[in-house]
C-alpha cells in the first residue's frame, strides 16, 4: 500500500490569510455551499438576488462582493429562471449570467468532466465565480438521497467542479420533513459541503442564515423581501409579472418562530400571496373596481398552498384572507405576482 502525504512545518510555510470569494464570508471560491429551505419559501428568488450583486460587484450590507460571471444550471424550471434573471436589470457592463437547461448527473464522472470542459469554453465578460445547481435532487437522478455513499460521491464531484473551475458551487436543496435535521437526505450532505445556508420565512421577510460555515458568518441573518416585478405583456397583451427577492439588510438579533409555528406562518403567507396574486390578475382583466367573485379567484389559485382542503374550507379561507387584508372584496392587492416554482 502506497502512502501519499506531505507534512510541512508551519514556520516554513507562507500561509495566505486571504481567500478569493464571490461574497466574502459566505461564498468562497473552491467551495461547495448548500442553500436549502421549504418548498415555496423563495429559494431560487433569493439565490438570484445574491447572484445579481455578484454580477454587479455590489456587496450585501457589509459583506463584500467581487464582480464575476454566473452559470445557473436550472434543471427544474429553466424558462422561469430565465424570466426571473431578466428582471435583475443586468447590463453588458456586468458579469455574464448564463442559464443552462438540462441536468448534470453529479454521480457520473463523465458528465462532470464534460461539464467542466463546457463551462471553461464559455465566453464570459468576467471571471466565472459561481455555478448553481437548481435543484440538487434533479442533479442526482435516480439516486437515493438517504444513501451516505451516494451523497458523499455527489458532494465530492461538486467539489471537483468547484476546484477545477475555481468557483463557488451552490446546491439549491429542499428541507427535510424534520427541519431540525437540516436539508433533506443523508447527513453526508451537511458533512460534505463547506457551508450551509438555511432559508426561513417570517411574515413578509425571508431570512438566509448560516447553519454551517468553515470560515464565515455563522448565525448571521440576511433579510430579503419577496415582491413582484412587472415584465410587460405577453403575446395576448396580458400583463406578465415575475417574483423578485430584494436584499433588505443584515439582521444579527432577530429570531424566527419555532418550527411548528414557523411552518404555519409560511403556509399562511403563501396562501395570502396566492390570493392577492389571483385578485390582481382578475382585476387587470376586468378592471380595478370589478367585484371579486370568490369562485373566480379560486380558479386562479395554485394548488400547493391549499392542497388537501375541502371546497367549503377553501372558499372560507380565501374569503377570510381577502377581508383580513382589505376589509372588503373590492380591492387592489398590495402584493405582486409571485409565480413559478421556488
C-alpha positions as CSV (number, residue, x, y, z in Angstrom):
1,X,0.0,0.0,0.0
2,X,1.4,3.4,-1.0
3,X,1.0,6.3,1.4
4,X,0.8,9.7,-0.2
5,X,1.2,12.5,2.4
6,X,3.3,15.6,2.6
7,X,3.8,17.3,6.0
8,X,5.2,20.8,6.4
9,X,6.4,22.8,9.4
10,X,4.1,25.8,9.8
11,X,7.1,28.0,10.3
12,X,8.4,27.2,6.9
13,X,5.1,27.8,5.0
14,X,3.8,31.1,3.7
15,X,0.1,30.6,4.5
16,X,-2.3,33.0,2.8
17,X,-4.6,35.0,5.1
18,X,-6.9,35.8,2.2
19,X,-9.1,33.6,0.1
20,X,-10.9,34.5,-3.1
21,X,-14.6,34.8,-2.9
22,X,-17.9,35.8,-4.6
23,X,-19.4,37.1,-1.3
24,X,-16.8,37.4,1.5
25,X,-17.6,35.3,4.5
26,X,-20.3,33.5,2.6
27,X,-19.5,32.2,-0.9
28,X,-15.8,31.4,-1.3
29,X,-14.2,30.0,-4.5
30,X,-13.2,26.3,-4.4
31,X,-16.1,25.6,-2.0
32,X,-19.5,23.9,-2.2
33,X,-22.4,25.6,-0.5
34,X,-25.9,24.3,0.1
35,X,-28.8,26.7,0.2
36,X,-32.0,24.9,1.4
37,X,-35.5,25.6,2.7
38,X,-39.1,24.6,2.5
39,X,-41.0,24.5,-0.8
40,X,-42.2,27.9,-2.0
41,X,-40.1,29.8,0.6
42,X,-38.3,31.6,-2.3
43,X,-35.0,29.7,-2.6
44,X,-34.5,30.5,-6.3
45,X,-35.6,34.1,-5.9
46,X,-33.1,34.7,-3.0
47,X,-30.3,33.0,-4.9
48,X,-30.9,35.1,-7.9
49,X,-30.8,38.3,-5.8
50,X,-27.5,37.3,-4.4
51,X,-26.1,36.4,-7.8
52,X,-27.0,39.8,-9.3
53,X,-25.0,41.5,-6.6
54,X,-22.0,39.4,-7.7
55,X,-22.6,40.2,-11.3
56,X,-22.5,43.9,-10.4
57,X,-19.8,43.6,-7.8
58,X,-22.1,45.2,-5.2
59,X,-21.8,44.0,-1.6
60,X,-24.7,42.8,0.6
61,X,-24.7,45.1,3.5
62,X,-21.1,45.0,4.9
63,X,-20.4,41.7,3.1
64,X,-18.1,42.5,0.2
65,X,-18.7,41.1,-3.3
66,X,-16.3,40.5,-6.1
67,X,-17.6,41.1,-9.6
68,X,-17.9,37.9,-11.6
69,X,-19.9,35.8,-14.0
70,X,-22.6,33.2,-13.2
71,X,-23.7,29.9,-14.6
72,X,-27.1,28.8,-13.4
73,X,-27.9,25.2,-14.2
74,X,-31.7,25.2,-13.9
75,X,-32.7,21.6,-14.1
76,X,-36.1,22.3,-12.6
77,X,-37.6,25.3,-14.4
78,X,-35.2,27.0,-16.9
79,X,-37.7,29.2,-18.5
80,X,-38.9,30.5,-15.2
81,X,-35.3,31.1,-14.1
82,X,-34.6,32.9,-17.3
83,X,-37.5,35.3,-16.8
84,X,-36.6,36.0,-13.2
85,X,-33.0,36.6,-14.2
86,X,-34.1,39.1,-16.8
87,X,-35.8,41.1,-14.0
88,X,-32.5,41.6,-12.3
89,X,-31.6,44.6,-14.5
90,X,-28.2,43.3,-15.6
91,X,-26.3,45.1,-18.4
92,X,-23.3,44.3,-20.7
93,X,-21.1,46.1,-18.1
94,X,-22.0,43.4,-15.5
95,X,-20.7,39.9,-15.2
96,X,-22.2,37.4,-17.6
97,X,-25.3,35.5,-16.4
98,X,-25.8,32.2,-18.3
99,X,-28.8,29.9,-17.6
100,X,-28.4,26.3,-18.6
101,X,-31.1,23.9,-19.5
102,X,-31.0,20.2,-18.8
103,X,-29.5,18.4,-15.9
104,X,-26.0,17.3,-14.9
105,X,-25.5,14.0,-13.2
106,X,-23.3,14.7,-10.2
107,X,-22.8,10.9,-9.7
108,X,-21.4,10.4,-13.3
109,X,-17.7,11.1,-13.7
110,X,-18.0,11.5,-17.5
111,X,-20.9,14.0,-17.0
112,X,-18.7,16.0,-14.6
113,X,-15.7,16.1,-17.0
114,X,-17.9,17.2,-19.9
115,X,-19.5,19.9,-17.7
116,X,-16.1,21.3,-16.7
117,X,-14.9,21.3,-20.3
118,X,-18.0,23.1,-21.5
119,X,-18.0,25.7,-18.8
120,X,-14.3,26.5,-19.4
121,X,-15.1,27.3,-23.0
122,X,-17.9,29.8,-22.3
123,X,-17.3,33.4,-23.5
124,X,-17.7,35.3,-20.2
125,X,-17.3,39.1,-19.6
126,X,-15.8,38.5,-16.1
127,X,-14.2,35.6,-14.2
128,X,-16.7,32.8,-13.5
129,X,-17.3,32.9,-9.8
130,X,-20.5,30.9,-9.1
131,X,-22.1,27.7,-10.6
132,X,-25.6,26.9,-9.3
133,X,-27.3,23.5,-9.4
134,X,-31.0,24.0,-9.0
135,X,-32.1,21.6,-7.7
136,X,-29.6,19.3,-6.1
137,X,-32.1,16.4,-6.2
138,X,-32.5,16.8,-10.0
139,X,-28.7,16.8,-10.4
140,X,-28.6,13.3,-8.9
141,X,-31.2,11.5,-11.0
142,X,-32.4,8.1,-9.7
143,X,-30.0,8.3,-6.6
144,X,-31.1,7.6,-3.1
145,X,-30.8,10.9,-1.1
146,X,-30.6,8.9,2.1
147,X,-27.6,7.0,0.9
148,X,-24.5,8.3,2.6
149,X,-22.3,6.7,-0.1
150,X,-24.1,8.2,-3.0
151,X,-24.4,11.7,-1.4
152,X,-20.8,11.7,-0.4
153,X,-19.9,11.0,-4.0
154,X,-22.2,13.7,-5.3
155,X,-20.7,16.3,-3.0
156,X,-17.2,15.1,-3.9
157,X,-17.9,15.6,-7.6
158,X,-19.4,19.1,-6.9
159,X,-16.2,19.9,-5.1
160,X,-14.2,18.7,-8.1
161,X,-16.2,21.3,-10.2
162,X,-15.5,24.0,-7.6
163,X,-11.8,23.3,-7.6
164,X,-11.2,22.7,-11.3
165,X,-13.1,25.9,-12.3
166,X,-12.1,27.9,-9.2
167,X,-15.7,28.8,-8.5
168,X,-18.2,28.5,-5.7
169,X,-20.7,25.8,-6.4
170,X,-24.2,26.4,-4.9
171,X,-26.5,23.4,-4.5
172,X,-30.2,24.5,-4.1
173,X,-31.9,21.9,-2.0
174,X,-35.1,21.2,0.0
175,X,-35.6,21.0,3.7
176,X,-36.3,17.6,5.3
177,X,-39.6,16.7,7.0
178,X,-37.8,17.3,10.3
179,X,-36.5,20.8,9.9
180,X,-34.2,20.4,13.0
181,X,-32.2,17.9,11.0
182,X,-31.4,20.2,8.1
183,X,-31.6,19.5,4.4
184,X,-33.4,16.5,3.1
185,X,-31.5,13.3,2.8
186,X,-28.4,11.8,4.3
187,X,-26.4,13.8,6.9
188,X,-23.4,13.2,4.5
189,X,-24.7,16.2,2.5
190,X,-24.2,18.5,5.5
191,X,-21.0,16.8,6.4
192,X,-19.5,17.1,2.9
193,X,-20.3,20.7,2.0
194,X,-18.1,23.6,3.1
195,X,-21.0,25.8,4.1
196,X,-24.8,25.5,4.6
197,X,-27.3,28.3,4.4
198,X,-30.9,27.9,5.5
199,X,-33.8,30.0,4.2
200,X,-36.7,30.7,6.5
201,X,-39.8,32.9,6.2
202,X,-41.2,35.2,8.9
203,X,-44.2,37.4,7.9
204,X,-43.1,39.3,4.8
205,X,-39.3,38.8,5.4
206,X,-37.3,35.8,4.2
207,X,-34.1,35.2,6.1
208,X,-31.0,33.4,5.0
209,X,-28.9,32.1,7.9
210,X,-25.6,30.3,8.0
211,X,-26.0,27.0,9.8
212,X,-22.6,25.7,8.8
213,X,-19.6,27.9,7.9
214,X,-15.9,26.9,7.9
215,X,-14.6,30.5,7.8
216,X,-17.8,32.6,7.6
217,X,-20.6,34.3,9.5
218,X,-22.3,31.5,11.4
219,X,-25.8,32.6,12.5
220,X,-25.7,35.9,10.8
221,X,-29.0,36.6,9.1
222,X,-29.6,38.2,5.7
223,X,-33.1,39.6,5.2
224,X,-34.9,39.6,1.9
225,X,-38.3,40.9,0.9
226,X,-40.2,39.0,-1.8
227,X,-42.3,41.1,-4.2
228,X,-43.2,41.1,-7.8
229,X,-41.8,42.9,-10.9
230,X,-43.8,43.9,-14.0
231,X,-42.2,42.5,-17.1
232,X,-44.6,43.9,-19.7
233,X,-47.2,41.9,-21.6
234,X,-47.3,38.5,-23.4
235,X,-48.5,37.8,-26.9
236,X,-52.1,38.1,-25.9
237,X,-51.5,41.5,-24.3
238,X,-51.9,40.2,-20.8
239,X,-49.5,41.6,-18.1
240,X,-46.6,39.4,-17.0
241,X,-45.2,39.8,-13.5
242,X,-42.4,37.7,-12.1
243,X,-41.3,37.1,-8.5
244,X,-38.3,39.1,-7.2
245,X,-36.4,39.0,-3.9
246,X,-34.7,42.2,-2.8
247,X,-32.0,42.3,-0.2
248,X,-33.1,44.4,2.9
249,X,-30.2,44.1,5.2
250,X,-28.3,42.1,7.8
251,X,-30.1,41.0,11.0
252,X,-28.0,40.0,14.0
253,X,-30.5,39.6,16.7
254,X,-33.9,38.7,15.1
255,X,-35.1,35.2,15.7
256,X,-37.8,33.4,13.8
257,X,-40.7,31.5,15.3
258,X,-40.2,27.9,16.4
259,X,-40.5,25.2,13.8
260,X,-44.2,24.4,14.2
261,X,-45.4,28.0,14.2
262,X,-42.9,28.9,11.5
263,X,-44.4,26.3,9.2
264,X,-47.9,27.5,9.9
265,X,-46.8,31.1,9.2
266,X,-45.1,30.0,6.0
267,X,-48.3,28.3,4.7
268,X,-50.5,31.3,5.7
269,X,-48.1,33.7,4.0
270,X,-48.1,31.6,0.8
271,X,-51.9,31.5,0.8
272,X,-52.2,35.2,1.3
273,X,-49.7,35.9,-1.5
274,X,-51.6,33.5,-3.8
275,X,-54.9,35.2,-3.1
276,X,-53.5,38.6,-3.7
277,X,-51.9,37.4,-6.9
278,X,-55.2,35.9,-8.2
279,X,-57.2,39.1,-7.4
280,X,-54.5,41.2,-9.1
281,X,-54.8,39.0,-12.3
282,X,-58.7,39.2,-12.2
283,X,-58.7,43.0,-11.7
284,X,-56.2,43.6,-14.5
285,X,-58.6,41.6,-16.8
286,X,-61.9,43.1,-15.6
287,X,-60.9,46.4,-14.1
288,X,-59.8,47.6,-10.6
289,X,-63.3,48.2,-9.4
290,X,-64.7,44.9,-10.5
291,X,-66.4,43.0,-7.7
292,X,-64.4,39.9,-6.7
293,X,-66.1,36.5,-7.0
294,X,-64.6,34.0,-4.7
295,X,-65.1,31.1,-7.1
296,X,-63.3,33.0,-9.9
297,X,-60.4,33.8,-7.6
298,X,-60.1,30.1,-6.6
299,X,-59.8,29.3,-10.3
300,X,-56.6,31.4,-10.4
301,X,-55.0,29.9,-7.3
302,X,-52.0,27.5,-7.4
303,X,-52.6,24.1,-5.9
304,X,-49.7,23.8,-3.5
305,X,-50.7,26.2,-0.6
306,X,-54.2,24.9,-0.5
307,X,-53.6,21.2,-1.2
308,X,-55.9,18.9,0.8
309,X,-58.6,21.4,1.7
310,X,-62.2,20.6,1.1
311,X,-64.2,23.0,-1.2
312,X,-66.0,24.7,1.7
313,X,-62.9,25.2,3.7
314,X,-61.0,26.5,0.7
315,X,-63.7,29.1,0.0
316,X,-63.9,30.2,3.6
317,X,-60.1,30.6,3.8
318,X,-60.0,32.6,0.6
319,X,-62.7,35.0,1.8
320,X,-61.1,35.5,5.2
321,X,-57.7,36.3,3.6
322,X,-59.3,38.9,1.3
323,X,-61.2,40.5,4.3
324,X,-58.1,40.4,6.5
325,X,-56.0,42.3,4.1
326,X,-58.6,44.8,2.8
327,X,-61.8,44.7,4.8
328,X,-63.9,44.1,1.7
329,X,-64.0,42.2,-1.6
330,X,-63.2,45.2,-3.9
331,X,-59.6,46.0,-3.6
332,X,-56.2,46.5,-5.3
333,X,-53.9,43.9,-3.7
334,X,-50.6,45.0,-2.2
335,X,-48.6,42.0,-3.2
336,X,-47.5,41.5,-6.8
337,X,-47.5,38.1,-8.6
338,X,-45.1,35.6,-7.1
339,X,-45.3,32.9,-9.7
340,X,-43.5,29.7,-10.6
341,X,-41.5,27.3,-8.5
342,X,-39.3,28.4,-5.8
